């Protein structure tokens, strides 16, 4: 076996260019599998982080209130209290299409939302300065506002300096009572319309400002012990709303954890599909290995005849050529793994995601490359082992 391995390496070295071209298909196939799976997993991690930042413990409810059938805030709070074993917090949310004005500068990109005193806790965000909206502000419809880091640093000297200043929302003056800490990383540039360009006001003031007359959205925060049962808890909300509306088209209940599970399942399927497509190139490479080995057998017919005349057994000739094919494909696999690592890292940087080769993709692609060498190398090896020594010696 050791001698066969040495002979295989010698043969590969003597025909370096041909051996490399034989390996090229395997190198491309193995690298393609590693890179594609690495990119897909990187995208999966990015999506998971994005959904996690949205809160996998949150359930959002959107309602279309009618004159004859509607749910008000007090009724939703009653339901929240009745199901308090499942929920830790709830907040009405009112999105306002507002023009925000600071001094002489207008902004239409600022996301203005009416919320309750618990909304910042639901978002799992912290204050940088001042305070958040309080129950007294909601009850009295106080014109107070909590702004994001972008507004505080763009229009005021500092977050602390923004406290107590006035900001105009659709022409109405609101007093800034708090600034939320920066949500984007320090390396990312603050931009209009980003996650730091936000403004929160009491939802009671937002209802009046938006002229909707009622609240149509709510955000529930599921207790940590029940996050894995979010889908079941979601049905409780749906059942409650159905008893009122009698029409499931009038409301939408969305559990973030369900969206994350669906996204992961979809991306996992995509990863398998892309890996399978890339694996086709490995099969094509196997045909190349077989063709080159057949050529090698033809070129070395006389050598085979001499070895068989000197007493070499059939299994010895068979193992020599099978090992040579396996070594060729294995070397191609090793080079493909190296290319895959480099390519995955480069692709991740270009796409701005944390892409890295996975152990499973490396292991599977390498094992497939070795199996290809064994399977596609067996036919030429069997042909070499079956040669008649006399006919082989007569070969030119």
Secondary structure, 3 states (H helix, E strand, C coil): CHHHHHHHHHHHHHCHHHHHHHHHHHHHHHHHHHHHHHHHHHHHHHHHHHHHHHCCCEEEEEECCCCCCCCCHHHHHHHHHHCCCCEEEEEEEEEECCCEEECCEEECCCEEEEECCCHHHHHCCCEEEECCCCHHHHHCCCCEEEECHHHHHHHCCCHHHHCCCEEEECCEEEEEEEEECCCCCCCCCCCCCCCCCEEEEEHHHHHHHHCCCCCCEEEEEECHHHHHHHHHHHHHHHHHHHHHHCCHHHEEEEEHHHHHHHHHHHHHHHHHHHHHHHHHHHHHHHHHHHHHHHHHHHHCHHHHHHHHHCCCCHHHHHHHHHHHHHHHHHHHHHHHHHHHHHHHHHHHHHHCCCCCCCHHHHHHHHHHHHHHHHHHHHHHHHHHHCCCHHHHHHCC
